[in-house]
Amino acid sequence: MAGTPSTYLLGTGTALPGEPVGNDRLSHRLGIPSAWVETFIGTRTRHFAVDLDTGRARWTLEDLCTDAADRALADAGAEPSEIGFIVLATATPDALMPTNAALLADRLGIEGAAAYQLQSGCGGAVQAFAVARAMLSAGESALGLVVGGDVCSKHLDLAQDFRELPPGALVNYVLFGDGAGAAVVSGTPRPGTRAVLTHLEHRLAGPGLPPGQRVEWFGAADLRAGGLPRPAVTEDYKAVEQRVPVLARELRDTLLTASGWRPESVDYLLPPQLSGRMTERITSELGQGFEWEAVSCVAETGNNGNALVFLQLDRLLPRLTPAQRALTLAVESSKWIRAGFTVEAPREAPDA
């Protein structure tokens, strides 16, 4: 995808529901040893949109995306009326229709905008930026809003006996969290531009391989047949451990080649966010021999899918100084997708 137009990042915002839930609290609720979570998963806290005790939903994906978008607009100094389109990525929409993208536009008071929604996992944020870039380069709008978020907890059954669950099913209850993120983007530099997204990669990378994760949906016919016919979320954690590091290395090398960057010219690495423990290992492997500063969030936020890249960007932007560079890497295990982009801080402020 080399030679394609740049996307200018004007502002970001994120939203996490409620207070962080630590391993002691979660382990007590699930009736499992806290040491198991800390040793094998390495995620210290996460945020849930549901009440752990009652299972009652406290926030919807629409709520979280609205909060994140409001913050991104404020960070960019932009008004909702300036937004010409919304691209929203999620694996866990509040409903199949209407889309969360359309509901978000309504909540923000944006009239006449195009609203696109992508069904995706951890690579969805990159996919959404790719769609936004295409729209900006086509002159569809001066400004766009890119959003990603997930409420993974809606698929977790809190009424079961967790001591009976095999580790492969139990891991979903300690690995994932909920959240949303957003970014205001432009096709041309503007005063206050925070960063530039240049080379972007989004490719299927698992031909012939079984999915590493499935998120199901059920209709009335499924329920009439006698309850949920299969688990709502399944994940092949061993396959994820084996394949994600390989795909991440391939993606790193692809982005460096496409951008023409030497590895030593990179300042920051935004690594794939899987679990605290796995991300630490992948980060160590990817940056071996280089003085890259890692920007990660998953150990504190949990794996909240489409929100992760935005959470990382939100942490990166305050650190960037003029002309600094970053690699952003994401790997989606659903059907093995590698997705990422290069980020550069402006060398000087654009003219007003």
Short mmCIF file of the C-alpha atoms (twelve columns), coordinates in Angstrom:
data_MODEL
# 
_entry.id   MODEL 
# 
loop_
_atom_site.group_PDB 
_atom_site.id 
_atom_site.type_symbol 
_atom_site.label_atom_id 
_atom_site.label_alt_id 
_atom_site.label_comp_id 
_atom_site.label_asym_id 
_atom_site.label_seq_id 
_atom_site.Cartn_x 
_atom_site.Cartn_y 
_atom_site.Cartn_z 
_atom_site.pdbx_PDB_model_num 
ATOM 1   C CA . MET A 1   0.000   0.000   0.000  1 
ATOM 2   C CA . ALA A 2   2.999   2.264   -0.375 1 
ATOM 3   C CA . GLY A 3   2.446   5.580   -2.058 1 
ATOM 4   C CA . THR A 4   -1.081  6.036   -0.776 1 
ATOM 5   C CA . PRO A 5   -2.235  9.330   0.762  1 
ATOM 6   C CA . SER A 6   -1.434  10.171  4.367  1 
ATOM 7   C CA . THR A 7   -4.091  10.539  7.031  1 
ATOM 8   C CA . TYR A 8   -3.720  13.373  9.525  1 
ATOM 9   C CA . LEU A 9   -4.662  12.640  13.106 1 
ATOM 10  C CA . LEU A 10  -6.160  15.716  14.773 1 
ATOM 11  C CA . GLY A 11  -7.342  14.321  18.102 1 
ATOM 12  C CA . THR A 12  -8.155  11.152  20.025 1 
ATOM 13  C CA . GLY A 13  -10.411 10.141  22.884 1 
ATOM 14  C CA . THR A 14  -11.142 6.971   24.832 1 
ATOM 15  C CA . ALA A 15  -13.735 5.676   27.280 1 
ATOM 16  C CA . LEU A 16  -13.557 2.855   29.826 1 
ATOM 17  C CA . PRO A 17  -16.598 1.842   31.875 1 
ATOM 18  C CA . GLY A 18  -16.490 2.139   35.642 1 
ATOM 19  C CA . GLU A 19  -13.616 1.467   37.982 1 
ATOM 20  C CA . PRO A 20  -10.869 -1.021  37.094 1 
ATOM 21  C CA . VAL A 21  -11.532 -4.577  38.264 1 
ATOM 22  C CA . GLY A 22  -8.418  -6.156  39.772 1 
ATOM 23  C CA . ASN A 23  -7.480  -9.813  39.826 1 
ATOM 24  C CA . ASP A 24  -8.409  -10.302 43.491 1 
ATOM 25  C CA . ARG A 25  -11.924 -8.966  42.901 1 
ATOM 26  C CA . LEU A 26  -12.400 -10.958 39.702 1 
ATOM 27  C CA . SER A 27  -10.945 -14.154 41.142 1 
ATOM 28  C CA . HIS A 28  -13.255 -13.922 44.151 1 
ATOM 29  C CA . ARG A 29  -16.269 -13.481 41.880 1 
ATOM 30  C CA . LEU A 30  -15.301 -16.399 39.661 1 
ATOM 31  C CA . GLY A 31  -14.072 -18.649 42.444 1 
ATOM 32  C CA . ILE A 32  -10.652 -19.202 40.876 1 
ATOM 33  C CA . PRO A 33  -7.112  -18.597 42.197 1 
ATOM 34  C CA . SER A 34  -5.833  -15.086 41.604 1 
ATOM 35  C CA . ALA A 35  -2.353  -16.513 41.077 1 
ATOM 36  C CA . TRP A 36  -3.566  -18.349 37.958 1 
ATOM 37  C CA . VAL A 37  -4.642  -15.079 36.351 1 
ATOM 38  C CA . GLU A 38  -1.441  -13.266 37.259 1 
ATOM 39  C CA . THR A 39  0.889   -16.097 36.245 1 
ATOM 40  C CA . PHE A 40  -0.617  -17.228 32.955 1 
ATOM 41  C CA . ILE A 41  -2.511  -14.168 31.706 1 
ATOM 42  C CA . GLY A 42  -0.613  -11.246 33.235 1 
ATOM 43  C CA . THR A 43  -3.511  -8.787  32.947 1 
ATOM 44  C CA . ARG A 44  -3.777  -6.840  36.193 1 
ATOM 45  C CA . THR A 45  -7.038  -4.916  35.723 1 
ATOM 46  C CA . ARG A 46  -9.864  -4.552  33.228 1 
ATOM 47  C CA . HIS A 47  -13.137 -2.603  32.935 1 
ATOM 48  C CA . PHE A 48  -16.592 -4.131  32.559 1 
ATOM 49  C CA . ALA A 49  -19.792 -2.561  31.247 1 
ATOM 50  C CA . VAL A 50  -21.837 -5.009  33.334 1 
ATOM 51  C CA . ASP A 51  -22.182 -5.249  37.091 1 
ATOM 52  C CA . LEU A 52  -20.165 -8.279  38.194 1 
ATOM 53  C CA . ASP A 53  -22.563 -9.132  41.003 1 
ATOM 54  C CA . THR A 54  -25.901 -8.757  39.212 1 
ATOM 55  C CA . GLY A 55  -24.950 -9.114  35.549 1 
ATOM 56  C CA . ARG A 56  -26.921 -5.932  34.826 1 
ATOM 57  C CA . ALA A 57  -25.644 -3.811  31.931 1 
ATOM 58  C CA . ARG A 58  -24.482 -0.380  33.098 1 
ATOM 59  C CA . TRP A 59  -23.097 0.945   29.811 1 
ATOM 60  C CA . THR A 60  -23.848 0.125   26.200 1 
ATOM 61  C CA . LEU A 61  -21.401 0.253   23.321 1 
ATOM 62  C CA . GLU A 62  -23.301 3.322   22.149 1 
ATOM 63  C CA . ASP A 63  -22.600 5.024   25.494 1 
ATOM 64  C CA . LEU A 64  -18.889 4.264   25.382 1 
ATOM 65  C CA . CYS A 65  -18.454 5.280   21.734 1 
ATOM 66  C CA . THR A 66  -20.280 8.541   22.383 1 
ATOM 67  C CA . ASP A 67  -18.017 9.384   25.323 1 
ATOM 68  C CA . ALA A 68  -14.884 8.547   23.317 1 
ATOM 69  C CA . ALA A 69  -16.068 10.563  20.304 1 
ATOM 70  C CA . ASP A 70  -16.889 13.592  22.454 1 
ATOM 71  C CA . ARG A 71  -13.367 13.514  23.862 1 
ATOM 72  C CA . ALA A 72  -11.774 13.101  20.430 1 
ATOM 73  C CA . LEU A 73  -13.710 16.078  19.065 1 
ATOM 74  C CA . ALA A 74  -12.674 18.189  22.044 1 
ATOM 75  C CA . ASP A 75  -9.043  17.101  21.641 1 
ATOM 76  C CA . ALA A 76  -9.146  18.065  17.955 1 
ATOM 77  C CA . GLY A 77  -10.939 21.356  18.601 1 
ATOM 78  C CA . ALA A 78  -13.610 20.261  16.115 1 
ATOM 79  C CA . GLU A 79  -17.393 20.559  16.131 1 
ATOM 80  C CA . PRO A 80  -19.713 17.637  15.322 1 
ATOM 81  C CA . SER A 81  -21.075 19.653  12.390 1 
ATOM 82  C CA . GLU A 82  -17.640 19.489  10.717 1 
ATOM 83  C CA . ILE A 83  -17.705 15.674  10.562 1 
ATOM 84  C CA . GLY A 84  -18.662 14.316  7.143  1 
ATOM 85  C CA . PHE A 85  -18.511 10.595  7.892  1 
ATOM 86  C CA . ILE A 86  -18.181 8.035   10.676 1 
ATOM 87  C CA . VAL A 87  -16.459 4.661   10.388 1 
ATOM 88  C CA . LEU A 88  -17.031 2.445   13.425 1 
ATOM 89  C CA . ALA A 89  -15.436 -0.962  14.021 1 
ATOM 90  C CA . THR A 90  -16.781 -3.499  16.524 1 
ATOM 91  C CA . ALA A 91  -17.241 -7.212  17.121 1 
ATOM 92  C CA . THR A 92  -19.972 -6.657  19.710 1 
ATOM 93  C CA . PRO A 93  -22.627 -4.210  18.438 1 
ATOM 94  C CA . ASP A 94  -25.541 -3.415  20.708 1 
ATOM 95  C CA . ALA A 95  -27.854 -4.762  17.984 1 
ATOM 96  C CA . LEU A 96  -27.567 -5.914  14.391 1 
ATOM 97  C CA . MET A 97  -29.727 -2.937  13.363 1 
ATOM 98  C CA . PRO A 98  -29.685 -0.029  13.717 1 
ATOM 99  C CA . THR A 99  -25.924 0.155   13.585 1 
ATOM 100 C CA . ASN A 100 -23.954 1.728   16.381 1 
ATOM 101 C CA . ALA A 101 -22.422 4.032   13.762 1 
ATOM 102 C CA . ALA A 102 -25.846 5.485   12.935 1 
ATOM 103 C CA . LEU A 103 -26.814 5.721   16.602 1 
ATOM 104 C CA . LEU A 104 -23.542 7.483   17.379 1 
ATOM 105 C CA . ALA A 105 -24.155 10.076  14.676 1 
ATOM 106 C CA . ASP A 106 -27.567 10.732  16.199 1 
ATOM 107 C CA . ARG A 107 -26.160 11.049  19.727 1 
ATOM 108 C CA . LEU A 108 -23.529 13.517  18.516 1 
ATOM 109 C CA . GLY A 109 -26.090 15.546  16.565 1 
ATOM 110 C CA . ILE A 110 -24.357 14.962  13.237 1 
ATOM 111 C CA . GLU A 111 -26.802 15.406  10.374 1 
ATOM 112 C CA . GLY A 112 -26.323 14.184  6.817  1 
ATOM 113 C CA . ALA A 113 -23.107 12.280  7.488  1 
ATOM 114 C CA . ALA A 114 -22.249 8.888   6.005  1 
ATOM 115 C CA . ALA A 115 -22.106 6.197   8.701  1 
ATOM 116 C CA . TYR A 116 -20.242 2.945   8.112  1 
ATOM 117 C CA . GLN A 117 -19.925 0.026   10.510 1 
ATOM 118 C CA . LEU A 118 -17.327 -2.737  10.203 1 
ATOM 119 C CA . GLN A 119 -17.699 -6.161  11.824 1 
ATOM 120 C CA . SER A 120 -14.203 -6.896  13.020 1 
ATOM 121 C CA . GLY A 121 -11.902 -7.866  15.866 1 
ATOM 122 C CA . CYS A 122 -8.552  -6.506  17.000 1 
ATOM 123 C CA . GLY A 123 -7.640  -5.455  13.453 1 
ATOM 124 C CA . GLY A 124 -10.795 -3.399  13.070 1 
ATOM 125 C CA . ALA A 125 -9.318  -0.053  14.100 1 
ATOM 126 C CA . VAL A 126 -6.748  -0.300  11.313 1 
ATOM 127 C CA . GLN A 127 -9.451  -1.358  8.861  1 
ATOM 128 C CA . ALA A 128 -11.541 1.649   9.908  1 
ATOM 129 C CA . PHE A 129 -8.594  3.993   9.333  1 
ATOM 130 C CA . ALA A 130 -8.153  2.445   5.874  1 
ATOM 131 C CA . VAL A 131 -11.782 3.164   4.971  1 
ATOM 132 C CA . ALA A 132 -11.463 6.698   6.337  1 
ATOM 133 C CA . ARG A 133 -8.312  7.291   4.318  1 
ATOM 134 C CA . ALA A 134 -10.070 6.191   1.129  1 
ATOM 135 C CA . MET A 135 -12.966 8.556   1.800  1 
ATOM 136 C CA . LEU A 136 -10.695 11.476  2.602  1 
ATOM 137 C CA . SER A 137 -8.575  10.939  -0.502 1 
ATOM 138 C CA . ALA A 138 -11.754 10.841  -2.603 1 
ATOM 139 C CA . GLY A 139 -12.699 14.256  -1.273 1 
ATOM 140 C CA . GLU A 140 -15.824 12.981  0.475  1 
ATOM 141 C CA . SER A 141 -15.267 15.222  3.498  1 
ATOM 142 C CA . ALA A 142 -12.781 17.529  5.149  1 
ATOM 143 C CA . LEU A 143 -13.025 15.680  8.475  1 
ATOM 144 C CA . GLY A 144 -13.989 12.160  9.499  1 
ATOM 145 C CA . LEU A 145 -14.531 10.338  12.772 1 
ATOM 146 C CA . VAL A 146 -12.971 6.881   13.208 1 
ATOM 147 C CA . VAL A 147 -14.296 4.862   16.149 1 
ATOM 148 C CA . GLY A 148 -13.660 1.412   17.599 1 
ATOM 149 C CA . GLY A 149 -15.067 -0.311  20.636 1 
ATOM 150 C CA . ASP A 150 -16.326 -3.507  22.191 1 
ATOM 151 C CA . VAL A 151 -18.458 -4.632  25.106 1 
ATOM 152 C CA . CYS A 152 -17.086 -8.150  25.400 1 
ATOM 153 C CA . SER A 153 -18.735 -8.765  28.777 1 
ATOM 154 C CA . LYS A 154 -22.185 -9.007  27.162 1 
ATOM 155 C CA . HIS A 155 -21.175 -12.464 25.940 1 
ATOM 156 C CA . LEU A 156 -20.002 -13.767 29.315 1 
ATOM 157 C CA . ASP A 157 -22.409 -15.885 31.387 1 
ATOM 158 C CA . LEU A 158 -21.897 -14.796 34.996 1 
ATOM 159 C CA . ALA A 159 -24.476 -17.262 36.385 1 
ATOM 160 C CA . GLN A 160 -22.499 -20.451 35.797 1 
ATOM 161 C CA . ASP A 161 -20.158 -22.430 38.036 1 
ATOM 162 C CA . PHE A 162 -16.767 -21.266 36.869 1 
ATOM 163 C CA . ARG A 163 -14.973 -24.077 38.689 1 
ATOM 164 C CA . GLU A 164 -16.396 -26.458 36.084 1 
ATOM 165 C CA . LEU A 165 -15.044 -24.510 33.106 1 
ATOM 166 C CA . PRO A 166 -11.969 -25.774 31.264 1 
ATOM 167 C CA . PRO A 167 -9.060  -23.296 31.069 1 
ATOM 168 C CA . GLY A 168 -9.779  -22.648 27.383 1 
ATOM 169 C CA . ALA A 169 -13.221 -21.271 28.272 1 
ATOM 170 C CA . LEU A 170 -12.228 -19.635 31.554 1 
ATOM 171 C CA . VAL A 171 -9.538  -17.539 29.894 1 
ATOM 172 C CA . ASN A 172 -12.193 -15.369 28.199 1 
ATOM 173 C CA . TYR A 173 -13.464 -14.169 31.592 1 
ATOM 174 C CA . VAL A 174 -10.064 -12.853 32.691 1 
ATOM 175 C CA . LEU A 175 -8.590  -11.816 29.335 1 
ATOM 176 C CA . PHE A 176 -11.203 -9.414  27.991 1 
ATOM 177 C CA . GLY A 177 -12.546 -6.035  29.016 1 
ATOM 178 C CA . ASP A 178 -14.809 -3.326  27.609 1 
ATOM 179 C CA . GLY A 179 -14.048 0.092   26.144 1 
ATOM 180 C CA . ALA A 180 -14.095 2.419   23.141 1 
ATOM 181 C CA . GLY A 181 -11.849 4.881   21.367 1 
ATOM 182 C CA . ALA A 182 -12.145 7.493   18.632 1 
ATOM 183 C CA . ALA A 183 -10.034 9.725   16.426 1 
ATOM 184 C CA . VAL A 184 -10.758 12.790  14.298 1 
ATOM 185 C CA . VAL A 185 -8.949  12.567  10.955 1 
ATOM 186 C CA . SER A 186 -8.303  14.806  7.955  1 
ATOM 187 C CA . GLY A 187 -6.890  14.275  4.478  1 
ATOM 188 C CA . THR A 188 -4.792  17.440  4.674  1 
ATOM 189 C CA . PRO A 189 -2.614  18.943  7.427  1 
ATOM 190 C CA . ARG A 190 -4.354  21.415  9.707  1 
ATOM 191 C CA . PRO A 191 -3.246  23.562  12.628 1 
ATOM 192 C CA . GLY A 192 -2.882  21.345  15.665 1 
ATOM 193 C CA . THR A 193 -2.257  18.120  13.728 1 
ATOM 194 C CA . ARG A 194 -1.042  15.589  16.288 1 
ATOM 195 C CA . ALA A 195 0.403   12.908  14.020 1 
ATOM 196 C CA . VAL A 196 0.393   11.524  10.484 1 
ATOM 197 C CA . LEU A 197 -0.637  7.969   9.625  1 
ATOM 198 C CA . THR A 198 1.333   6.978   6.558  1 
ATOM 199 C CA . HIS A 199 1.809   3.404   5.358  1 
ATOM 200 C CA . LEU A 200 -1.064  1.097   6.273  1 
ATOM 201 C CA . GLU A 201 -1.336  -2.685  6.045  1 
ATOM 202 C CA . HIS A 202 -4.450  -4.852  6.457  1 
ATOM 203 C CA . ARG A 203 -4.132  -8.389  5.094  1 
ATOM 204 C CA . LEU A 204 -5.576  -11.836 5.645  1 
ATOM 205 C CA . ALA A 205 -2.718  -14.052 6.785  1 
ATOM 206 C CA . GLY A 206 -4.204  -17.466 7.618  1 
ATOM 207 C CA . PRO A 207 -5.321  -19.284 4.463  1 
ATOM 208 C CA . GLY A 208 -6.506  -22.785 5.307  1 
ATOM 209 C CA . LEU A 209 -6.161  -22.250 9.044  1 
ATOM 210 C CA . PRO A 210 -9.165  -22.659 11.363 1 
ATOM 211 C CA . PRO A 211 -10.332 -19.484 13.130 1 
ATOM 212 C CA . GLY A 212 -8.504  -18.638 16.323 1 
ATOM 213 C CA . GLN A 213 -11.615 -17.024 17.786 1 
ATOM 214 C CA . ARG A 214 -15.347 -17.101 17.163 1 
ATOM 215 C CA . VAL A 215 -17.991 -14.727 18.511 1 
ATOM 216 C CA . GLU A 216 -21.458 -16.133 17.848 1 
ATOM 217 C CA . TRP A 217 -24.867 -14.542 17.533 1 
ATOM 218 C CA . PHE A 218 -28.166 -16.253 18.183 1 
ATOM 219 C CA . GLY A 219 -31.639 -15.694 16.767 1 
ATOM 220 C CA . ALA A 220 -35.084 -16.727 17.967 1 
ATOM 221 C CA . ALA A 221 -34.870 -20.069 16.147 1 
ATOM 222 C CA . ASP A 222 -31.662 -20.901 18.027 1 
ATOM 223 C CA . LEU A 223 -33.292 -20.144 21.360 1 
ATOM 224 C CA . ARG A 224 -36.467 -22.106 20.560 1 
ATOM 225 C CA . ALA A 225 -34.269 -25.117 19.835 1 
ATOM 226 C CA . GLY A 226 -33.401 -25.274 23.514 1 
ATOM 227 C CA . GLY A 227 -31.200 -22.495 24.831 1 
ATOM 228 C CA . LEU A 228 -27.867 -21.357 23.445 1 
ATOM 229 C CA . PRO A 229 -26.689 -24.062 21.037 1 
ATOM 230 C CA . ARG A 230 -22.971 -23.326 21.586 1 
ATOM 231 C CA . PRO A 231 -20.762 -21.023 23.635 1 
ATOM 232 C CA . ALA A 232 -21.037 -17.351 22.688 1 
ATOM 233 C CA . VAL A 233 -17.244 -16.892 22.624 1 
ATOM 234 C CA . THR A 234 -14.580 -19.508 21.926 1 
ATOM 235 C CA . GLU A 235 -10.850 -18.995 21.510 1 
ATOM 236 C CA . ASP A 236 -7.950  -21.293 20.656 1 
ATOM 237 C CA . TYR A 237 -5.506  -19.675 23.053 1 
ATOM 238 C CA . LYS A 238 -2.670  -22.075 22.196 1 
ATOM 239 C CA . ALA A 239 -2.984  -21.243 18.492 1 
ATOM 240 C CA . VAL A 240 -2.987  -17.542 19.381 1 
ATOM 241 C CA . GLU A 241 0.220   -17.978 21.402 1 
ATOM 242 C CA . GLN A 242 1.890   -19.778 18.503 1 
ATOM 243 C CA . ARG A 243 0.792   -17.691 15.525 1 
ATOM 244 C CA . VAL A 244 0.496   -14.101 16.722 1 
ATOM 245 C CA . PRO A 245 4.244   -13.589 17.367 1 
ATOM 246 C CA . VAL A 246 5.040   -14.857 13.854 1 
ATOM 247 C CA . LEU A 247 2.439   -12.602 12.222 1 
ATOM 248 C CA . ALA A 248 3.615   -9.638  14.300 1 
ATOM 249 C CA . ARG A 249 7.199   -10.064 13.101 1 
ATOM 250 C CA . GLU A 250 6.025   -10.321 9.483  1 
ATOM 251 C CA . LEU A 251 3.948   -7.164  9.920  1 
ATOM 252 C CA . ARG A 252 6.835   -5.250  11.513 1 
ATOM 253 C CA . ASP A 253 9.118   -6.114  8.595  1 
ATOM 254 C CA . THR A 254 6.441   -5.305  5.999  1 
ATOM 255 C CA . LEU A 255 5.808   -1.846  7.457  1 
ATOM 256 C CA . LEU A 256 9.514   -1.051  7.738  1 
ATOM 257 C CA . THR A 257 10.068  -2.050  4.109  1 
ATOM 258 C CA . ALA A 258 7.028   -0.174  2.808  1 
ATOM 259 C CA . SER A 259 7.970   3.013   4.655  1 
ATOM 260 C CA . GLY A 260 11.658  2.817   3.849  1 
ATOM 261 C CA . TRP A 261 12.447  3.284   7.533  1 
ATOM 262 C CA . ARG A 262 15.550  1.853   9.114  1 
ATOM 263 C CA . PRO A 263 14.712  0.055   12.368 1 
ATOM 264 C CA . GLU A 264 16.986  2.379   14.336 1 
ATOM 265 C CA . SER A 265 14.957  5.387   13.130 1 
ATOM 266 C CA . VAL A 266 11.842  4.157   14.985 1 
ATOM 267 C CA . ASP A 267 11.190  5.623   18.420 1 
ATOM 268 C CA . TYR A 268 8.049   3.827   19.600 1 
ATOM 269 C CA . LEU A 269 6.439   0.426   19.160 1 
ATOM 270 C CA . LEU A 270 2.710   -0.097  19.655 1 
ATOM 271 C CA . PRO A 271 2.654   -3.920  19.874 1 
ATOM 272 C CA . PRO A 272 -0.317  -6.290  19.492 1 
ATOM 273 C CA . GLN A 273 -2.464  -6.229  22.634 1 
ATOM 274 C CA . LEU A 274 -3.500  -9.760  23.642 1 
ATOM 275 C CA . SER A 275 -2.874  -10.265 27.339 1 
ATOM 276 C CA . GLY A 276 -0.388  -8.699  29.685 1 
ATOM 277 C CA . ARG A 277 1.916   -11.708 29.648 1 
ATOM 278 C CA . MET A 278 1.795   -12.437 25.906 1 
ATOM 279 C CA . THR A 279 2.196   -8.788  24.943 1 
ATOM 280 C CA . GLU A 280 5.314   -8.539  27.121 1 
ATOM 281 C CA . ARG A 281 6.830   -11.521 25.339 1 
ATOM 282 C CA . ILE A 282 5.975   -10.286 21.841 1 
ATOM 283 C CA . THR A 283 7.259   -6.797  22.631 1 
ATOM 284 C CA . SER A 284 10.577  -8.213  23.799 1 
ATOM 285 C CA . GLU A 285 10.946  -10.265 20.606 1 
ATOM 286 C CA . LEU A 286 9.909   -7.463  18.231 1 
ATOM 287 C CA . GLY A 287 12.212  -4.859  19.734 1 
ATOM 288 C CA . GLN A 288 15.228  -7.056  20.292 1 
ATOM 289 C CA . GLY A 289 18.340  -5.112  19.346 1 
ATOM 290 C CA . PHE A 290 16.489  -1.801  19.024 1 
ATOM 291 C CA . GLU A 291 15.862  1.025   21.469 1 
ATOM 292 C CA . TRP A 292 12.108  1.216   20.873 1 
ATOM 293 C CA . GLU A 293 9.858   2.424   23.666 1 
ATOM 294 C CA . ALA A 294 6.777   0.223   23.920 1 
ATOM 295 C CA . VAL A 295 3.334   1.795   24.268 1 
ATOM 296 C CA . SER A 296 0.945   -0.764  25.702 1 
ATOM 297 C CA . CYS A 297 -2.302  -0.722  27.663 1 
ATOM 298 C CA . VAL A 298 -3.732  -4.250  27.813 1 
ATOM 299 C CA . ALA A 299 -2.385  -5.111  31.270 1 
ATOM 300 C CA . GLU A 300 -4.477  -2.251  32.709 1 
ATOM 301 C CA . THR A 301 -7.483  -2.187  30.359 1 
ATOM 302 C CA . GLY A 302 -7.920  -5.830  29.436 1 
ATOM 303 C CA . ASN A 303 -8.326  -6.892  25.826 1 
ATOM 304 C CA . ASN A 304 -11.171 -4.666  24.623 1 
ATOM 305 C CA . GLY A 305 -10.814 -5.520  20.955 1 
ATOM 306 C CA . ASN A 306 -11.447 -2.632  18.609 1 
ATOM 307 C CA . ALA A 307 -10.664 -0.029  21.279 1 
ATOM 308 C CA . LEU A 308 -7.061  -1.125  21.802 1 
ATOM 309 C CA . VAL A 309 -5.298  0.796   19.029 1 
ATOM 310 C CA . PHE A 310 -7.092  3.991   20.073 1 
ATOM 311 C CA . LEU A 311 -6.052  3.484   23.691 1 
ATOM 312 C CA . GLN A 312 -2.457  3.076   22.534 1 
ATOM 313 C CA . LEU A 313 -2.625  6.169   20.317 1 
ATOM 314 C CA . ASP A 314 -4.077  8.125   23.225 1 
ATOM 315 C CA . ARG A 315 -0.982  7.202   25.239 1 
ATOM 316 C CA . LEU A 316 1.437   7.767   22.372 1 
ATOM 317 C CA . LEU A 317 0.450   11.253  21.210 1 
ATOM 318 C CA . PRO A 318 1.482   13.168  24.369 1 
ATOM 319 C CA . ARG A 319 4.936   11.577  24.137 1 
ATOM 320 C CA . LEU A 320 5.630   12.300  20.461 1 
ATOM 321 C CA . THR A 321 8.055   15.077  19.691 1 
ATOM 322 C CA . PRO A 322 8.581   16.548  16.187 1 
ATOM 323 C CA . ALA A 323 9.725   13.995  13.574 1 
ATOM 324 C CA . GLN A 324 9.503   11.003  15.924 1 
ATOM 325 C CA . ARG A 325 8.225   7.733   14.501 1 
ATOM 326 C CA . ALA A 326 6.145   4.780   15.693 1 
ATOM 327 C CA . LEU A 327 5.074   1.379   14.399 1 
ATOM 328 C CA . THR A 328 1.527   0.271   15.244 1 
ATOM 329 C CA . LEU A 329 0.912   -3.481  15.028 1 
ATOM 330 C CA . ALA A 330 -2.321  -5.420  15.499 1 
ATOM 331 C CA . VAL A 331 -3.054  -9.092  14.885 1 
ATOM 332 C CA . GLU A 332 -6.613  -10.396 14.760 1 
ATOM 333 C CA . SER A 333 -6.959  -14.097 15.513 1 
ATOM 334 C CA . SER A 334 -10.523 -14.529 14.212 1 
ATOM 335 C CA . LYS A 335 -9.321  -15.559 10.736 1 
ATOM 336 C CA . TRP A 336 -5.712  -14.453 11.203 1 
ATOM 337 C CA . ILE A 337 -5.404  -10.868 10.017 1 
ATOM 338 C CA . ARG A 338 -2.311  -8.710  10.360 1 
ATOM 339 C CA . ALA A 339 -2.990  -4.989  10.466 1 
ATOM 340 C CA . GLY A 340 -0.907  -1.932  11.241 1 
ATOM 341 C CA . PHE A 341 0.380   1.452   10.192 1 
ATOM 342 C CA . THR A 342 3.300   3.801   10.601 1 
ATOM 343 C CA . VAL A 343 2.934   7.025   12.588 1 
ATOM 344 C CA . GLU A 344 5.026   10.178  12.333 1 
ATOM 345 C CA . ALA A 345 4.891   13.354  14.358 1 
ATOM 346 C CA . PRO A 346 4.798   16.512  12.186 1 
ATOM 347 C CA . ARG A 347 8.224   18.048  11.699 1 
ATOM 348 C CA . GLU A 348 6.702   21.482  12.153 1 
ATOM 349 C CA . ALA A 349 3.267   22.905  12.774 1 
ATOM 350 C CA . PRO A 350 1.134   23.375  9.643  1 
ATOM 351 C CA . ASP A 351 0.367   26.943  8.695  1 
ATOM 352 C CA . ALA A 352 -2.902  28.232  10.067 1 
# 
